[in-house]
């Protein structure tokens, strides 16, 4: 039986957003190195227009991993971290969201290399 709560969905979405914040930060560093300003709204619009297919991939893969692995990830985290019982599922879901985005980007890059 699948036992995914709204907290799991929210935490996994925050994990995905963390990945996207890291991507934004990395791209902003390029502007900072040149002492140029980067408008956040313009960047978001351009990024969304270029990456809307990636967003779909991130959510689908994260959803798949969430269905498959919340309980397994909770068990893994409890072996290494002393997380309170109510928060271990949220932490596992956030980790799944972040990992789903990481894997999505890695798979896309791998597919690009294979197609060449």
N, CA, C and O atoms as a Tinker XYZ file with bonds, in Angstrom:
   464  protein
     1  N      0.832000   -1.187000    0.000000    73     2
     2  CA     0.000000    0.000000    0.000000    64     1     3
     3  C      0.876000    1.249000    0.000000    63     2     4     5
     4  O      1.863000    1.333000    0.731000    81     3
     5  N      0.507000    2.190000   -0.809000    73     3     6
     6  CA     1.255000    3.443000   -0.896000    64     5     7
     7  C      0.782000    4.369000    0.215000    63     6     8     9
     8  O     -0.414000    4.626000    0.355000    81     7
     9  N      1.721000    4.861000    0.995000    73     7    10
    10  CA     1.385000    5.715000    2.126000    64     9    11
    11  C      2.142000    7.030000    2.010000    63    10    12    13
    12  O      3.060000    7.295000    2.787000    81    11
    13  N      1.756000    7.850000    1.041000    73    11    14
    14  CA     2.394000    9.154000    0.836000    64    13    15
    15  C      1.466000   10.225000    1.393000    63    14    16    17
    16  O      0.289000   10.294000    1.037000    81    15
    17  N      2.007000   11.047000    2.260000    73    15    18
    18  CA     1.210000   12.112000    2.868000    64    17    19
    19  C      1.452000   13.433000    2.138000    63    18    20    21
    20  O      2.352000   13.544000    1.306000    81    19
    21  N      0.639000   14.421000    2.463000    73    19    22
    22  CA     0.826000   15.756000    1.887000    64    21    23
    23  C      2.176000   16.332000    2.324000    63    22    24    25
    24  O      2.805000   17.077000    1.573000    81    23
    25  N      2.616000   15.990000    3.528000    73    23    26
    26  CA     3.941000   16.449000    3.997000    64    25    27
    27  C      5.048000   15.860000    3.130000    63    26    28    29
    28  O      6.049000   16.530000    2.873000    81    27
    29  N      4.885000   14.616000    2.673000    73    27    30
    30  CA     5.867000   13.996000    1.780000    64    29    31
    31  C      5.929000   14.737000    0.453000    63    30    32    33
    32  O      7.012000   14.987000   -0.076000    81    31
    33  N      4.774000   15.085000   -0.079000    73    31    34
    34  CA     4.714000   15.800000   -1.360000    64    33    35
    35  C      5.342000   17.184000   -1.228000    63    34    36    37
    36  O      6.106000   17.605000   -2.096000    81    35
    37  N      5.023000   17.886000   -0.151000    73    35    38
    38  CA     5.591000   19.224000    0.069000    64    37    39
    39  C      7.101000   19.132000    0.255000    63    38    40    41
    40  O      7.844000   19.920000   -0.330000    81    39
    41  N      7.561000   18.181000    1.062000    73    39    42
    42  CA     9.000000   18.044000    1.312000    64    41    43
    43  C      9.754000   17.666000    0.045000    63    42    44    45
    44  O     10.854000   18.166000   -0.190000    81    43
    45  N      9.182000   16.798000   -0.769000    73    43    46
    46  CA     9.869000   16.432000   -2.015000    64    45    47
    47  C      9.895000   17.618000   -2.977000    63    46    48    49
    48  O     10.871000   17.795000   -3.706000    81    47
    49  N      8.848000   18.424000   -2.990000    73    47    50
    50  CA     8.838000   19.631000   -3.821000    64    49    51
    51  C      9.902000   20.619000   -3.346000    63    50    52    53
    52  O     10.567000   21.258000   -4.162000    81    51
    53  N     10.062000   20.744000   -2.039000    73    51    54
    54  CA    11.127000   21.608000   -1.503000    64    53    55
    55  C     12.498000   21.059000   -1.911000    63    54    56    57
    56  O     13.408000   21.835000   -2.203000    81    55
    57  N     12.654000   19.745000   -1.932000    73    55    58
    58  CA    13.908000   19.142000   -2.398000    64    57    59
    59  C     14.192000   19.487000   -3.848000    63    58    60    61
    60  O     15.333000   19.780000   -4.206000    81    59
    61  N     13.148000   19.454000   -4.696000    73    59    62
    62  CA    13.299000   19.846000   -6.102000    64    61    63
    63  C     13.679000   21.315000   -6.192000    63    62    64    65
    64  O     14.570000   21.685000   -6.956000    81    63
    65  N     13.002000   22.155000   -5.411000    73    63    66
    66  CA    13.303000   23.589000   -5.427000    64    65    67
    67  C     14.727000   23.863000   -4.973000    63    66    68    69
    68  O     15.375000   24.775000   -5.486000    81    67
    69  N     15.219000   23.091000   -4.023000    73    67    70
    70  CA    16.611000   23.256000   -3.586000    64    69    71
    71  C     17.565000   23.031000   -4.746000    63    70    72    73
    72  O     18.541000   23.765000   -4.895000    81    71
    73  N     17.297000   22.024000   -5.569000    73    71    74
    74  CA    18.136000   21.773000   -6.740000    64    73    75
    75  C     18.096000   22.976000   -7.675000    63    74    76    77
    76  O     19.134000   23.425000   -8.160000    81    75
    77  N     16.899000   23.497000   -7.927000    73    75    78
    78  CA    16.775000   24.618000   -8.847000    64    77    79
    79  C     17.421000   25.888000   -8.297000    63    78    80    81
    80  O     17.934000   26.700000   -9.068000    81    79
    81  N     17.403000   26.069000   -6.985000    73    79    82
    82  CA    18.097000   27.208000   -6.376000    64    81    83
    83  C     19.599000   27.067000   -6.582000    63    82    84    85
    84  O     20.287000   28.055000   -6.839000    81    83
    85  N     20.105000   25.856000   -6.472000    73    83    86
    86  CA    21.538000   25.637000   -6.723000    64    85    87
    87  C     21.902000   25.937000   -8.174000    63    86    88    89
    88  O     22.959000   26.506000   -8.446000    81    87
    89  N     21.027000   25.556000   -9.107000    73    87    90
    90  CA    21.267000   25.862000  -10.522000    64    89    91
    91  C     21.259000   27.370000  -10.729000    63    90    92    93
    92  O     22.129000   27.909000  -11.414000    81    91
    93  N     20.279000   28.056000  -10.138000    73    91    94
    94  CA    20.212000   29.519000  -10.238000    64    93    95
    95  C     21.477000   30.156000   -9.677000    63    94    96    97
    96  O     22.051000   31.055000  -10.291000    81    95
    97  N     21.902000   29.694000   -8.524000    73    95    98
    98  CA    23.090000   30.251000   -7.892000    64    97    99
    99  C     24.324000   30.065000   -8.760000    63    98   100   101
   100  O     25.157000   30.965000   -8.871000    81    99
   101  N     24.437000   28.895000   -9.373000    73    99   102
   102  CA    25.578000   28.623000  -10.238000    64   101   103
   103  C     25.575000   29.558000  -11.455000    63   102   104   105
   104  O     26.618000   30.080000  -11.847000    81   103
   105  N     24.395000   29.761000  -12.045000    73   103   106
   106  CA    24.312000   30.650000  -13.204000    64   105   107
   107  C     24.516000   32.107000  -12.804000    63   106   108   109
   108  O     25.092000   32.883000  -13.567000    81   107
   109  N     24.054000   32.482000  -11.629000    73   107   110
   110  CA    24.243000   33.852000  -11.157000    64   109   111
   111  C     25.712000   34.146000  -10.893000    63   110   112   113
   112  O     26.160000   35.277000  -11.075000    81   111
   113  N     26.460000   33.140000  -10.468000    73   111   114
   114  CA    27.893000   33.320000  -10.222000    64   113   115
   115  C     28.621000   33.798000  -11.475000    63   114   116   117
   116  O     29.582000   34.561000  -11.382000    81   115
   117  N     28.170000   33.356000  -12.637000    73   115   118
   118  CA    28.787000   33.800000  -13.894000    64   117   119
   119  C     28.615000   35.299000  -14.076000    63   118   120   121
   120  O     29.537000   35.978000  -14.527000    81   119
   121  N     27.449000   35.820000  -13.733000    73   119   122
   122  CA    27.200000   37.256000  -13.826000    64   121   123
   123  C     27.995000   37.998000  -12.759000    63   122   124   125
   124  O     28.550000   39.064000  -13.026000    81   123
   125  N     28.054000   37.441000  -11.556000    73   123   126
   126  CA    28.790000   38.072000  -10.466000    64   125   127
   127  C     30.274000   38.182000  -10.789000    63   126   128   129
   128  O     30.914000   39.173000  -10.437000    81   127
   129  N     30.823000   37.174000  -11.453000    73   127   130
   130  CA    32.241000   37.195000  -11.811000    64   129   131
   131  C     32.563000   38.346000  -12.763000    63   130   132   133
   132  O     33.672000   38.881000  -12.753000    81   131
   133  N     31.572000   38.723000  -13.590000    73   131   134
   134  CA    31.763000   39.812000  -14.551000    64   133   135
   135  C     31.250000   41.143000  -14.016000    63   134   136   137
   136  O     31.243000   42.138000  -14.740000    81   135
   137  N     30.821000   41.171000  -12.759000    73   135   138
   138  CA    30.212000   42.357000  -12.128000    64   137   139
   139  C     29.008000   42.868000  -12.918000    63   138   140   141
   140  O     28.798000   44.076000  -13.037000    81   139
   141  N     28.228000   41.943000  -13.451000    73   139   142
   142  CA    27.002000   42.296000  -14.167000    64   141   143
   143  C     25.804000   41.982000  -13.290000    63   142   144   145
   144  O     25.860000   41.113000  -12.420000    81   143
   145  N     24.714000   42.711000  -13.535000    73   143   146
   146  CA    23.482000   42.443000  -12.799000    64   145   147
   147  C     22.649000   41.437000  -13.568000    63   146   148   149
   148  O     22.620000   41.438000  -14.799000    81   147
   149  N     21.973000   40.582000  -12.823000    73   147   150
   150  CA    21.083000   39.614000  -13.433000    64   149   151
   151  C     19.711000   39.794000  -12.793000    63   150   152   153
   152  O     19.558000   39.639000  -11.581000    81   151
   153  N     18.725000   40.121000  -13.606000    73   151   154
   154  CA    17.383000   40.325000  -13.085000    64   153   155
   155  C     16.724000   38.969000  -12.847000    63   154   156   157
   156  O     16.646000   38.135000  -13.749000    81   155
   157  N     16.255000   38.764000  -11.626000    73   155   158
   158  CA    15.702000   37.484000  -11.225000    64   157   159
   159  C     14.464000   37.115000  -12.053000    63   158   160   161
   160  O     14.347000   35.977000  -12.510000    81   159
   161  N     13.558000   38.046000  -12.248000    73   159   162
   162  CA    12.336000   37.770000  -13.006000    64   161   163
   163  C     12.631000   37.384000  -14.447000    63   162   164   165
   164  O     12.034000   36.448000  -14.978000    81   163
   165  N     13.541000   38.097000  -15.073000    73   163   166
   166  CA    13.915000   37.790000  -16.455000    64   165   167
   167  C     14.603000   36.427000  -16.528000    63   166   168   169
   168  O     14.367000   35.655000  -17.458000    81   167
   169  N     15.452000   36.138000  -15.547000    73   167   170
   170  CA    16.117000   34.838000  -15.521000    64   169   171
   171  C     15.096000   33.725000  -15.372000    63   170   172   173
   172  O     15.174000   32.717000  -16.074000    81   171
   173  N     14.131000   33.893000  -14.460000    73   171   174
   174  CA    13.104000   32.859000  -14.235000    64   173   175
   175  C     12.296000   32.609000  -15.502000    63   174   176   177
   176  O     12.029000   31.459000  -15.849000    81   175
   177  N     11.904000   33.675000  -16.194000    73   175   178
   178  CA    11.122000   33.522000  -17.424000    64   177   179
   179  C     11.928000   32.784000  -18.484000    63   178   180   181
   180  O     11.433000   31.836000  -19.094000    81   179
   181  N     13.162000   33.213000  -18.705000    73   179   182
   182  CA    14.009000   32.573000  -19.716000    64   181   183
   183  C     14.289000   31.121000  -19.331000    63   182   184   185
   184  O     14.258000   30.231000  -20.180000    81   183
   185  N     14.560000   30.891000  -18.056000    73   183   186
   186  CA    14.860000   29.542000  -17.594000    64   185   187
   187  C     13.645000   28.628000  -17.766000    63   186   188   189
   188  O     13.783000   27.491000  -18.218000    81   187
   189  N     12.462000   29.117000  -17.407000    73   187   190
   190  CA    11.247000   28.304000  -17.551000    64   189   191
   191  C     10.979000   27.990000  -19.017000    63   190   192   193
   192  O     10.619000   26.862000  -19.355000    81   191
   193  N     11.151000   28.980000  -19.888000    73   191   194
   194  CA    10.911000   28.750000  -21.316000    64   193   195
   195  C     11.864000   27.702000  -21.892000    63   194   196   197
   196  O     11.483000   26.928000  -22.770000    81   195
   197  N     13.098000   27.678000  -21.397000    73   195   198
   198  CA    14.073000   26.706000  -21.890000    64   197   199
   199  C     13.936000   25.349000  -21.218000    63   198   200   201
   200  O     14.297000   24.333000  -21.811000    81   199
   201  N     13.422000   25.312000  -19.995000    73   199   202
   202  CA    13.486000   24.090000  -19.197000    64   201   203
   203  C     12.137000   23.526000  -18.768000    63   202   204   205
   204  O     12.091000   22.727000  -17.833000    81   203
   205  N     11.050000   23.903000  -19.406000    73   203   206
   206  CA     9.760000   23.397000  -18.948000    64   205   207
   207  C      9.653000   21.878000  -19.088000    63   206   208   209
   208  O      8.950000   21.235000  -18.309000    81   207
   209  N     10.335000   21.307000  -20.061000    73   207   210
   210  CA    10.357000   19.848000  -20.170000    64   209   211
   211  C     11.145000   19.219000  -19.023000    63   210   212   213
   212  O     10.797000   18.138000  -18.547000    81   211
   213  N     12.207000   19.896000  -18.578000    73   211   214
   214  CA    12.982000   19.411000  -17.442000    64   213   215
   215  C     12.151000   19.418000  -16.166000    63   214   216   217
   216  O     12.252000   18.504000  -15.348000    81   215
   217  N     11.341000   20.440000  -16.001000    73   215   218
   218  CA    10.501000   20.536000  -14.811000    64   217   219
   219  C      9.576000   19.334000  -14.746000    63   218   220   221
   220  O      9.408000   18.731000  -13.687000    81   219
   221  N      8.976000   18.985000  -15.874000    73   219   222
   222  CA     8.103000   17.825000  -15.928000    64   221   223
   223  C      8.881000   16.554000  -15.574000    63   222   224   225
   224  O      8.392000   15.724000  -14.808000    81   223
   225  N     10.063000   16.401000  -16.116000    73   223   226
   226  CA    10.903000   15.240000  -15.823000    64   225   227
   227  C     11.226000   15.157000  -14.335000    63   226   228   229
   228  O     11.154000   14.079000  -13.745000    81   227
   229  N     11.584000   16.287000  -13.724000    73   227   230
   230  CA    11.930000   16.306000  -12.303000    64   229   231
   231  C     10.747000   15.826000  -11.457000    63   230   232   233
   232  O     10.922000   15.021000  -10.542000    81   231
   233  N      9.554000   16.317000  -11.763000    73   231   234
   234  CA     8.383000   15.929000  -10.973000    64   233   235
   235  C      7.990000   14.470000  -11.206000    63   234   236   237
   236  O      7.614000   13.776000  -10.261000    81   235
   237  N      8.070000   14.004000  -12.434000    73   235   238
   238  CA     7.704000   12.610000  -12.716000    64   237   239
   239  C      8.682000   11.651000  -12.052000    63   238   240   241
   240  O      8.260000   10.695000  -11.401000    81   239
   241  N      9.983000   11.891000  -12.207000    73   239   242
   242  CA    10.973000   11.012000  -11.598000    64   241   243
   243  C     10.897000   11.066000  -10.076000    63   242   244   245
   244  O     10.994000   10.033000   -9.414000    81   243
   245  N     10.726000   12.260000   -9.520000    73   243   246
   246  CA    10.604000   12.381000   -8.065000    64   245   247
   247  C      9.349000   11.672000   -7.571000    63   246   248   249
   248  O      9.382000   11.011000   -6.533000    81   247
   249  N      8.250000   11.801000   -8.298000    73   247   250
   250  CA     7.029000   11.088000   -7.918000    64   249   251
   251  C      7.238000    9.586000   -7.927000    63   250   252   253
   252  O      6.786000    8.883000   -7.023000    81   251
   253  N      7.920000    9.099000   -8.941000    73   251   254
   254  CA     8.226000    7.671000   -9.035000    64   253   255
   255  C      9.071000    7.226000   -7.842000    63   254   256   257
   256  O      8.778000    6.213000   -7.206000    81   255
   257  N     10.117000    7.989000   -7.547000    73   255   258
   258  CA    10.984000    7.638000   -6.415000    64   257   259
   259  C     10.243000    7.761000   -5.093000    63   258   260   261
   260  O     10.484000    6.980000   -4.174000    81   259
   261  N      9.353000    8.727000   -4.989000    73   259   262
   262  CA     8.582000    8.910000   -3.768000    64   261   263
   263  C      7.683000    7.708000   -3.512000    63   262   264   265
   264  O      7.617000    7.206000   -2.390000    81   263
   265  N      6.997000    7.252000   -4.540000    73   263   266
   266  CA     6.136000    6.078000   -4.403000    64   265   267
   267  C      6.968000    4.853000   -4.048000    63   266   268   269
   268  O      6.562000    4.023000   -3.234000    81   267
   269  N      8.119000    4.755000   -4.661000    73   267   270
   270  CA     8.948000    3.575000   -4.492000    64   269   271
   271  C      9.728000    3.570000   -3.180000    63   270   272   273
   272  O      9.989000    2.502000   -2.626000    81   271
   273  N     10.104000    4.751000   -2.671000    73   271   274
   274  CA    11.123000    4.698000   -1.644000    64   273   275
   275  C     11.014000    5.480000   -0.371000    63   274   276   277
   276  O     12.034000    5.620000    0.304000    81   275
   277  N      9.870000    6.010000    0.030000    73   275   278
   278  CA     9.825000    6.783000    1.270000    64   277   279
   279  C     10.205000    5.905000    2.463000    63   278   280   281
   280  O     11.038000    6.293000    3.282000    81   279
   281  N      9.605000    4.746000    2.558000    73   279   282
   282  CA     9.897000    3.867000    3.700000    64   281   283
   283  C     11.350000    3.396000    3.669000    63   282   284   285
   284  O     11.997000    3.323000    4.714000    81   283
   285  N     11.869000    3.076000    2.487000    73   283   286
   286  CA    13.266000    2.634000    2.379000    64   285   287
   287  C     14.226000    3.752000    2.749000    63   286   288   289
   288  O     15.225000    3.516000    3.429000    81   287
   289  N     13.930000    4.971000    2.303000    73   287   290
   290  CA    14.803000    6.101000    2.619000    64   289   291
   291  C     14.741000    6.429000    4.105000    63   290   292   293
   292  O     15.762000    6.766000    4.706000    81   291
   293  N     13.555000    6.334000    4.704000    73   291   294
   294  CA    13.431000    6.547000    6.153000    64   293   295
   295  C     14.297000    5.547000    6.910000    63   294   296   297
   296  O     14.974000    5.911000    7.871000    81   295
   297  N     14.276000    4.295000    6.482000    73   295   298
   298  CA    15.085000    3.271000    7.140000    64   297   299
   299  C     16.578000    3.571000    6.986000    63   298   300   301
   300  O     17.352000    3.402000    7.928000    81   299
   301  N     16.974000    4.017000    5.787000    73   299   302
   302  CA    18.378000    4.362000    5.545000    64   301   303
   303  C     18.806000    5.548000    6.397000    63   302   304   305
   304  O     19.873000    5.518000    7.010000    81   303
   305  N     17.983000    6.592000    6.440000    73   303   306
   306  CA    18.326000    7.771000    7.227000    64   305   307
   307  C     18.411000    7.462000    8.715000    63   306   308   309
   308  O     19.267000    8.005000    9.414000    81   307
   309  N     17.537000    6.598000    9.200000    73   307   310
   310  CA    17.541000    6.298000   10.634000    64   309   311
   311  C     18.802000    5.553000   11.054000    63   310   312   313
   312  O     19.176000    5.591000   12.227000    81   311
   313  N     19.462000    4.879000   10.123000    73   311   314
   314  CA    20.724000    4.204000   10.441000    64   313   315
   315  C     21.863000    5.199000   10.663000    63   314   316   317
   316  O     22.795000    4.916000   11.416000    81   315
   317  N     21.792000    6.353000   10.015000    73   315   318
   318  CA    22.900000    7.315000   10.053000    64   317   319
   319  C     22.607000    8.584000   10.841000    63   318   320   321
   320  O     23.532000    9.256000   11.296000    81   319
   321  N     21.324000    8.919000   11.008000    73   319   322
   322  CA    20.960000   10.165000   11.671000    64   321   323
   323  C     19.953000    9.885000   12.781000    63   322   324   325
   324  O     19.126000    8.979000   12.671000    81   323
   325  N     20.033000   10.663000   13.836000    73   323   326
   326  CA    19.071000   10.561000   14.929000    64   325   327
   327  C     17.987000   11.612000   14.675000    63   326   328   329
   328  O     18.044000   12.724000   15.199000    81   327
   329  N     17.013000   11.237000   13.870000    73   327   330
   330  CA    15.949000   12.147000   13.463000    64   329   331
   331  C     14.689000   11.792000   14.244000    63   330   332   333
   332  O     14.337000   10.616000   14.341000    81   331
   333  N     13.997000   12.799000   14.809000    73   331   334
   334  CA    12.750000   12.507000   15.524000    64   333   335
   335  C     11.752000   11.779000   14.627000    63   334   336   337
   336  O     11.717000   12.010000   13.418000    81   335
   337  N     10.956000   10.916000   15.207000    73   335   338
   338  CA    10.056000   10.037000   14.466000    64   337   339
   339  C      9.163000   10.782000   13.481000    63   338   340   341
   340  O      9.003000   10.326000   12.349000    81   339
   341  N      8.587000   11.887000   13.860000    73   339   342
   342  CA     7.678000   12.612000   12.969000    64   341   343
   343  C      8.379000   13.286000   11.804000    63   342   344   345
   344  O      7.752000   13.564000   10.781000    81   343
   345  N      9.660000   13.551000   11.942000    73   343   346
   346  CA    10.383000   14.283000   10.899000    64   345   347
   347  C     11.152000   13.378000    9.952000    63   346   348   349
   348  O     11.625000   13.848000    8.916000    81   347
   349  N     11.292000   12.113000   10.265000    73   347   350
   350  CA    12.095000   11.249000    9.398000    64   349   351
   351  C     11.458000   11.071000    8.024000    63   350   352   353
   352  O     12.173000   10.965000    7.027000    81   351
   353  N     10.139000   11.035000    7.952000    73   351   354
   354  CA     9.462000   10.936000    6.654000    64   353   355
   355  C      9.631000   12.193000    5.831000    63   354   356   357
   356  O      9.818000   12.129000    4.616000    81   355
   357  N      9.566000   13.340000    6.492000    73   355   358
   358  CA     9.742000   14.617000    5.791000    64   357   359
   359  C     11.160000   14.732000    5.255000    63   358   360   361
   360  O     11.366000   15.160000    4.120000    81   359
   361  N     12.138000   14.350000    6.071000    73   359   362
   362  CA    13.531000   14.376000    5.620000    64   361   363
   363  C     13.771000   13.425000    4.470000    63   362   364   365
   364  O     14.484000   13.751000    3.521000    81   363
   365  N     13.174000   12.250000    4.554000    73   363   366
   366  CA    13.312000   11.267000    3.477000    64   365   367
   367  C     12.689000   11.789000    2.193000    63   366   368   369
   368  O     13.259000   11.625000    1.115000    81   367
   369  N     11.534000   12.412000    2.298000    73   367   370
   370  CA    10.853000   12.942000    1.113000    64   369   371
   371  C     11.640000   14.092000    0.489000    63   370   372   373
   372  O     11.741000   14.182000   -0.734000    81   371
   373  N     12.197000   14.972000    1.324000    73   371   374
   374  CA    13.019000   16.062000    0.808000    64   373   375
   375  C     14.255000   15.544000    0.105000    63   374   376   377
   376  O     14.658000   16.063000   -0.936000    81   375
   377  N     14.852000   14.518000    0.683000    73   375   378
   378  CA    16.030000   13.908000    0.063000    64   377   379
   379  C     15.665000   13.247000   -1.264000    63   378   380   381
   380  O     16.439000   13.294000   -2.220000    81   379
   381  N     14.492000   12.637000   -1.319000    73   379   382
   382  CA    14.028000   12.028000   -2.562000    64   381   383
   383  C     13.803000   13.102000   -3.620000    63   382   384   385
   384  O     14.163000   12.901000   -4.780000    81   383
   385  N     13.216000   14.233000   -3.248000    73   383   386
   386  CA    13.006000   15.321000   -4.206000    64   385   387
   387  C     14.315000   15.852000   -4.766000    63   386   388   389
   388  O     14.451000   16.041000   -5.975000    81   387
   389  N     15.277000   16.091000   -3.884000    73   387   390
   390  CA    16.577000   16.579000   -4.321000    64   389   391
   391  C     17.269000   15.541000   -5.197000    63   390   392   393
   392  O     17.804000   15.868000   -6.256000    81   391
   393  N     17.253000   14.298000   -4.754000    73   391   394
   394  CA    17.892000   13.221000   -5.515000    64   393   395
   395  C     17.214000   13.008000   -6.863000    63   394   396   397
   396  O     17.880000   12.734000   -7.862000    81   395
   397  N     15.885000   13.134000   -6.892000    73   395   398
   398  CA    15.162000   12.998000   -8.154000    64   397   399
   399  C     15.599000   14.033000   -9.160000    63   398   400   401
   400  O     15.757000   13.731000  -10.343000    81   399
   401  N     15.798000   15.269000   -8.693000    73   399   402
   402  CA    16.267000   16.327000   -9.594000    64   401   403
   403  C     17.702000   16.084000  -10.040000    63   402   404   405
   404  O     18.036000   16.293000  -11.206000    81   403
   405  N     18.539000   15.648000   -9.126000    73   403   406
   406  CA    19.929000   15.345000   -9.470000    64   405   407
   407  C     19.985000   14.236000  -10.515000    63   406   408   409
   408  O     20.695000   14.358000  -11.513000    81   407
   409  N     19.243000   13.164000  -10.292000    73   407   410
   410  CA    19.228000   12.044000  -11.227000    64   409   411
   411  C     18.645000   12.475000  -12.572000    63   410   412   413
   412  O     19.125000   12.045000  -13.620000    81   411
   413  N     17.610000   13.323000  -12.550000    73   411   414
   414  CA    17.017000   13.816000  -13.798000    64   413   415
   415  C     18.049000   14.542000  -14.647000    63   414   416   417
   416  O     18.157000   14.303000  -15.849000    81   415
   417  N     18.810000   15.434000  -14.008000    73   415   418
   418  CA    19.834000   16.171000  -14.752000    64   417   419
   419  C     20.935000   15.239000  -15.259000    63   418   420   421
   420  O     21.403000   15.389000  -16.388000    81   419
   421  N     21.346000   14.284000  -14.437000    73   419   422
   422  CA    22.387000   13.348000  -14.863000    64   421   423
   423  C     21.906000   12.472000  -16.020000    63   422   424   425
   424  O     22.659000   12.228000  -16.963000    81   423
   425  N     20.660000   11.999000  -15.959000    73   423   426
   426  CA    20.124000   11.186000  -17.047000    64   425   427
   427  C     20.040000   11.967000  -18.352000    63   426   428   429
   428  O     20.346000   11.440000  -19.422000    81   427
   429  N     19.628000   13.215000  -18.256000    73   427   430
   430  CA    19.529000   14.039000  -19.457000    64   429   431
   431  C     20.911000   14.237000  -20.089000    63   430   432   433
   432  O     21.049000   14.152000  -21.309000    81   431
   433  N     21.921000   14.498000  -19.278000    73   431   434
   434  CA    23.274000   14.670000  -19.806000    64   433   435
   435  C     23.809000   13.374000  -20.394000    63   434   436   437
   436  O     24.497000   13.390000  -21.415000    81   435
   437  N     23.498000   12.254000  -19.757000    73   435   438
   438  CA    23.914000   10.957000  -20.272000    64   437   439
   439  C     23.266000   10.657000  -21.624000    63   438   440   441
   440  O     23.924000   10.162000  -22.538000    81   439
   441  N     21.995000   10.954000  -21.741000    73   439   442
   442  CA    21.296000   10.719000  -23.004000    64   441   443
   443  C     21.866000   11.598000  -24.103000    63   442   444   445
   444  O     21.994000   11.148000  -25.242000    81   443
   445  N     22.212000   12.841000  -23.792000    73   443   446
   446  CA    22.829000   13.727000  -24.788000    64   445   447
   447  C     24.151000   13.154000  -25.282000    63   446   448   449
   448  O     24.439000   13.201000  -26.478000    81   447
   449  N     24.960000   12.609000  -24.365000    73   447   450
   450  CA    26.250000   12.032000  -24.759000    64   449   451
   451  C     26.062000   10.796000  -25.619000    63   450   452   453
   452  O     26.796000   10.593000  -26.586000    81   451
   453  N     25.085000    9.969000  -25.275000    73   451   454
   454  CA    24.851000    8.743000  -26.027000    64   453   455
   455  C     24.355000    9.069000  -27.439000    63   454   456   457
   456  O     24.702000    8.368000  -28.389000    81   455
   457  N     23.560000   10.108000  -27.582000    73   455   458
   458  CA    23.024000   10.487000  -28.901000    64   457   459
   459  C     24.104000   11.017000  -29.829000    63   458   460   461
   460  O     23.943000   10.956000  -31.048000    81   459
   461  N     25.200000   11.537000  -29.288000    73   459   462
   462  CA    26.268000   12.092000  -30.127000    64   461   463
   463  C     26.970000   11.015000  -30.798000    63   462   464
   464  O     27.908000   11.267000  -31.554000    81   463
